[in-house]
Amino acid sequence: MDADELVVAGILGGAATLLAEIRFEHREVVGETWAAWIPLAYAALLLLAGGLALLRFRRGGREVLRVLFAAGILVGALGIWFHSGGHPARKTAQVLSAFALEPGKNGGIKIGSEPPPLAPAAFCGLGFIGLIACRRRRQRRDRALPVEAGSSPGRLPASASALGRTADSPR
């Protein structure tokens, strides 16, 4: 396995953990709304199809993984929209305002009273990292460049004084 395949394997491990966590956190809401099933279905699909694609990483699996990881970014963005009630900027500002609170204060928001607005961004992160790991690489060719006419393949001196006297140098 090369480094990119190891990164993808790590992402799939993270998706498995995320699937278990989301199933726990969504345990009540999956009976109330269809949207709660989106991250569960996506994470399960990523694990199954992504695991199979990883086995064929060098023979076409990379393209399948790219599609899956791009979908993860979409799932994360959609989740942020749903978790914020359609107001992601307002909820993000609310989350960031926690840095101004005294330790132990809740800022007027009861813990557990609403979904964490930025939690779905975890899918965006996995998606972006996955896309980076699945990028196309140019084939490196370890071959010497041809020597152009009049050039020397040898090392150049550090300074002109190291060249010594030449026919056109002043005496």
C-alpha positions as CSV (number, residue, x, y, z in Angstrom):
1,M,0.0,0.0,0.0
2,D,1.3,3.4,-0.9
3,A,0.8,6.6,1.2
4,D,-2.4,7.6,-0.6
5,E,-4.0,4.2,-0.1
6,L,-3.1,4.4,3.6
7,V,-4.8,7.8,3.9
8,V,-7.9,6.5,2.2
9,A,-7.9,3.5,4.6
10,G,-7.7,5.9,7.5
11,I,-10.6,8.0,6.1
12,L,-12.7,4.8,5.9
13,G,-11.8,4.0,9.5
14,G,-12.9,7.5,10.4
15,A,-16.1,7.0,8.5
16,A,-16.8,3.8,10.4
17,T,-16.4,5.7,13.7
18,L,-18.6,8.6,12.4
19,L,-21.3,6.1,11.3
20,A,-21.4,4.6,14.9
21,E,-21.5,8.1,16.5
22,I,-24.2,9.4,14.2
23,R,-26.3,6.4,14.7
24,F,-26.1,7.0,18.4
25,E,-26.7,10.8,18.1
26,H,-29.6,10.3,15.7
27,R,-31.2,7.5,17.6
28,E,-34.4,9.4,18.3
29,V,-34.6,11.7,15.3
30,V,-34.4,8.9,12.6
31,G,-38.0,8.1,13.5
32,E,-39.0,11.7,13.0
33,T,-37.4,13.0,9.8
34,W,-36.0,11.5,6.6
35,A,-33.0,13.9,6.7
36,A,-31.5,12.1,9.7
37,W,-30.9,9.1,7.4
38,I,-28.7,11.0,4.9
39,P,-25.4,10.8,6.9
40,L,-26.1,7.2,8.0
41,A,-26.8,6.1,4.4
42,Y,-23.8,8.0,3.1
43,A,-21.4,6.7,5.7
44,A,-22.6,3.1,5.1
45,L,-22.2,3.5,1.3
46,L,-18.7,5.1,1.8
47,L,-17.6,2.1,3.9
48,L,-18.9,-0.5,1.5
49,A,-18.2,1.0,-1.9
50,G,-15.1,2.8,-0.6
51,G,-13.7,-0.4,0.8
52,L,-14.2,-2.2,-2.5
53,A,-12.7,0.7,-4.5
54,L,-9.7,0.8,-2.2
55,L,-9.0,-2.8,-3.2
56,R,-8.8,-1.6,-6.8
57,F,-7.2,1.7,-6.0
58,R,-4.7,1.6,-8.8
59,R,-7.1,0.1,-11.4
60,G,-10.0,2.4,-11.5
61,G,-11.0,2.5,-7.8
62,R,-9.5,6.0,-7.4
63,E,-12.2,7.4,-9.7
64,V,-15.0,5.8,-7.6
65,L,-13.4,7.1,-4.4
66,R,-13.3,10.6,-5.9
67,V,-17.0,10.5,-6.5
68,L,-17.7,9.2,-3.0
69,F,-15.5,11.8,-1.4
70,A,-17.0,14.7,-3.4
71,A,-20.4,13.4,-2.3
72,G,-19.1,13.6,1.3
73,I,-18.5,17.3,0.9
74,L,-22.1,17.7,-0.3
75,V,-23.5,15.6,2.5
76,G,-21.6,17.7,5.0
77,A,-22.8,21.0,3.6
78,L,-26.4,19.7,3.5
79,G,-26.0,18.6,7.1
80,I,-24.8,22.0,8.2
81,W,-27.8,23.5,6.5
82,F,-30.2,21.1,8.3
83,H,-28.5,21.4,11.6
84,S,-28.6,25.2,11.5
85,G,-32.2,25.4,10.5
86,G,-31.3,27.0,7.2
87,H,-29.2,29.7,8.8
88,P,-25.6,28.5,8.8
89,A,-23.9,31.9,9.1
90,R,-26.0,32.8,12.2
91,K,-25.4,29.4,13.8
92,T,-21.7,29.6,13.1
93,A,-21.5,33.0,14.7
94,Q,-23.3,31.5,17.7
95,V,-20.8,28.6,17.9
96,L,-17.9,31.0,17.7
97,S,-19.3,33.2,20.4
98,A,-18.5,30.5,22.9
99,F,-14.9,31.7,22.8
100,A,-16.1,34.9,24.5
101,L,-18.0,33.1,27.3
102,E,-16.7,32.5,30.8
103,P,-15.8,28.9,31.4
104,G,-18.9,27.0,32.7
105,K,-21.5,29.4,31.1
106,N,-23.8,28.1,28.4
107,G,-24.5,31.4,26.7
108,G,-28.2,31.0,27.1
109,I,-28.4,27.8,25.1
110,K,-29.4,24.6,26.9
111,I,-27.0,21.8,26.0
112,G,-28.6,19.2,23.9
113,S,-31.6,21.4,23.0
114,E,-30.6,21.7,19.3
115,P,-28.3,19.8,16.9
116,P,-24.6,20.9,16.8
117,P,-24.6,23.2,13.7
118,L,-21.0,22.4,12.6
119,A,-20.8,18.7,13.4
120,P,-21.7,17.7,9.8
121,A,-18.5,19.5,8.7
122,A,-16.7,16.3,9.6
123,F,-18.0,14.9,6.3
124,C,-16.6,17.9,4.5
125,G,-13.2,17.3,6.1
126,L,-13.2,13.6,5.2
127,G,-14.3,14.4,1.7
128,F,-11.5,17.1,1.1
129,I,-8.8,14.8,2.6
130,G,-10.1,11.9,0.4
131,L,-10.0,14.1,-2.7
132,I,-6.4,15.1,-2.0
133,A,-5.4,11.5,-1.5
134,C,-7.1,10.5,-4.8
135,R,-5.7,13.2,-6.9
136,R,-4.1,12.3,-10.2
137,R,-0.4,12.1,-10.2
138,R,1.8,12.9,-13.1
139,Q,4.0,10.0,-14.1
140,R,7.5,10.8,-12.9
141,R,10.2,9.8,-15.3
142,D,13.6,9.5,-13.7
143,R,15.6,10.1,-16.8
144,A,18.4,12.6,-17.4
145,L,17.6,15.7,-19.4
146,P,19.4,15.8,-22.7
147,V,22.5,18.0,-22.7
148,E,22.0,21.1,-24.9
149,A,24.6,22.1,-27.4
150,G,27.4,24.1,-25.7
151,S,26.3,23.2,-22.2
152,S,28.4,21.2,-19.7
153,P,26.9,18.4,-17.6
154,G,29.5,19.1,-15.0
155,R,29.2,21.3,-11.9
156,L,29.6,25.0,-12.3
157,P,32.2,26.8,-10.2
158,A,31.0,28.7,-7.1
159,S,32.5,32.0,-8.4
160,A,34.0,33.4,-11.6
161,S,37.4,33.7,-10.0
162,A,37.5,29.9,-9.8
163,L,37.6,29.8,-13.6
164,G,41.1,31.2,-13.8
165,R,42.4,33.2,-16.6
166,T,40.9,32.9,-20.0
167,A,42.0,34.3,-23.4
168,D,39.7,37.4,-23.1
169,S,40.3,38.2,-19.4
170,P,42.3,41.3,-18.6
171,R,45.9,40.7,-17.6
